[in-house]
Amino acid sequence: MNHPPTGMLEREEYIEQAYLFKALQHNKAHSEPVQDMLKQIREEVLATTQLPKAIDFLLAELRHVGTMATAMKRLGHYFTPFQTFVIGAAEDDHGRFDMQIAFLILEAESKFRAESSSPVAMFFFQVETLCRNRLDYDYGLQAIAMDPIYDGTWQRWILEVRHQLGIIELADLIYVNSEHYRNKNPNEESKTAPLFGQKEGRIALANRKKEPHYLFSALQRQLGYPAVPRPIKRDGTVDLIPKLQRTVEKLEVRIKLLEEEQRQSGIDLNQFLPKNNG
């Protein structure tokens, strides 16, 4: 039996995660409240996985705080920092990143995790997600670096890229860290093995000084990772009611806390702690 890399979940967990995000995206299209969606999905997912417990925690956090990302961050052993980052970006009222696109991205990512543990393909999928959806590169790359699919060498390189991207083209960063570059420059010494192979190096070289989407399109075709869902241009009034609904939910939580503070001369913090079911 093949076991996943250290820090990675079992395949069945990612399959159920993909179902979770698919169901959330489908129901979100019908403007159903997230809490109602999660309650229904909890009954549908495989009970032998850890996902039902994770959903319970998500529901508790939504009731008390009104957001999913805060719960996902506390469940760092189950949800990756990148998954948390994507949901947090969608929940940001000041951003334009759509929650339905976020669910589509995480559905595709979870399906890919269930089938592949390639750090090269995953890196390109995640970085393309940042580029296609104009998400924050600094926080996004920091979240990517913390993904358990990457070892220490990958992590150090991604954190270096975090400070270089925007100054140096991504194609150049890939090319100089590929086998293709090392083979063409055999006299150049390096303390670490290249992270990218011949194929990635050739693609990067061919797409230098070009628009990034040409690079990503070629990589996606050749490496076979999922196509990154793209933002959909839509009438802004369509999202007005869901945004108002989230705002009202957050206000209700805050009012409840204020009322409790006045009634009890303090907030009972025990309600935020996970229940011990023995």
C-alpha positions, -999 to 999 in steps of 0.1 A, spaced: 0 0 0 13 34 -10 13 60 18 10 98 12 41 120 19 45 133 54 18 158 62 -4 148 33 -38 132 40 -50 99 27 -65 98 -8 -101 93 5 -99 126 24 -91 146 -7 -119 129 -26 -143 139 0 -129 174 2 -134 177 -36 -171 167 -30 -174 192 -2 -162 221 -24 -182 209 -54 -214 208 -34 -207 242 -18 -202 257 -53 -234 242 -67 -255 253 -38 -239 287 -37 -251 293 -72 -287 290 -57 -278 315 -30 -283 290 -2 -268 300 32 -234 284 38 -245 270 72 -274 252 57 -252 239 29 -227 225 54 -253 208 75 -266 190 45 -232 181 31 -221 167 65 -248 140 62 -235 131 27 -198 128 31 -180 96 40 -183 91 77 -150 72 80 -130 103 70 -121 133 92 -143 156 71 -175 154 92 -156 166 123 -140 194 102 -175 204 90 -187 205 126 -159 229 134 -166 250 104 -203 253 114 -193 263 150 -170 291 136 -196 303 112 -221 306 141 -197 325 163 -176 345 139 -193 343 105 -163 331 85 -149 298 73 -112 308 69 -107 313 106 -118 277 113 -97 263 84 -67 281 98 -72 264 132 -76 231 114 -41 234 98 -36 196 101 -65 191 77 -68 221 55 -37 234 39 -26 271 43 -33 276 5 -69 263 9 -74 287 39 -58 316 19 -82 311 -11 -113 310 12 -101 340 32 -96 360 -1 -132 352 -11 -145 362 23 -128 395 22 -155 421 17 -130 446 2 -119 422 -25 -135 411 -58 -126 374 -56 -158 354 -60 -166 326 -36 -180 303 -63 -146 306 -81 -129 298 -48 -149 266 -44 -142 256 -80 -105 261 -75 -104 241 -43 -125 213 -59 -100 210 -88 -71 212 -64 -85 185 -41 -92 162 -70 -56 167 -82 -42 159 -47 -62 127 -47 -44 116 -80 -10 132 -78 17 142 -53 38 161 -78 51 193 -63 61 207 -97 25 204 -111 9 216 -78 32 246 -77 22 257 -112 -15 252 -104 -13 272 -73 8 301 -87 -15 302 -118 -44 306 -94 -28 337 -79 -21 352 -113 -54 344 -130 -74 358 -101 -51 387 -92 -47 375 -56 -21 388 -32 13 373 -43 30 379 -10 5 361 13 -3 336 -14 32 324 -20 38 323 18 7 300 20 20 279 -9 54 274 7 37 259 39 20 232 19 30 197 30 35 186 -6 68 206 -6 100 196 11 125 219 27 143 227 -6 110 236 -23 99 257 7 131 277 7 129 283 -30 93 294 -29 100 319 -1 128 333 -22 105 336 -52 81 355 -30 106 383 -28 118 381 -64 85 378 -83 76 411 -99 113 420 -102 123 389 -121 100 371 -145 86 338 -134 98 321 -167 134 332 -158 131 319 -122 119 285 -136 145 283 -163 175 289 -142 163 263 -117 158 236 -143 178 206 -156 176 222 -191 195 253 -178 221 232 -159 228 210 -189 234 241 -211 256 256 -184 276 227 -170 304 248 -155 280 268 -133 282 254 -98 251 249 -77 246 236 -41 212 221 -48 196 199 -75 173 217 -99 136 216 -90 123 216 -126 131 191 -153 141 194 -190 105 199 -201 97 227 -177 130 244 -185 123 243 -223 88 257 -218 101 285 -196 128 294 -220 104 295 -249 80 318 -230 105 344 -217 95 380 -224 59 368 -232 26 373 -214 25 349 -183 -7 332 -196 12 317 -225 36 301 -200 8 287 -179 -12 275 -208 18 255 -221 26 241 -187 -10 231 -181 -11 213 -214 22 195 -210 20 186 -173 -17 178 -172 -26 196 -140 -62 209 -138 -71 241 -157 -74 269 -132 -110 283 -131 -110 319 -143 -130 348 -129 -163 354 -147 -174 389 -156 -208 394 -142 -233 420 -131 -221 432 -97 -257 435 -84 -260 397 -86 -236 394 -56 -252 422 -36 -277 401 -17 -252 374 -7 -227 401 5 -255 418 25 -264 384 39 -229 378 51 -227 412 66 -259 407 85 -247 374 98 -215 390 111 -235 418 127 -258 393 144 -229 375 159 -214 408 172 -247 419 186 -251 386 204 -217 389 219 -224 425 231 -257 414 246 -241 385 264 -213 408 277 -239 432 292 -260 404 306 -232 384 322 -206 411 327 -183 393 303 -182 370 274 -183 332 280 -152 320 261 -161 284 267 -186 285 238 -157 290 214 -138 259 226 -144 226 207 -167 203 226 -151 172 240 -173 143 230 -153 119 250 
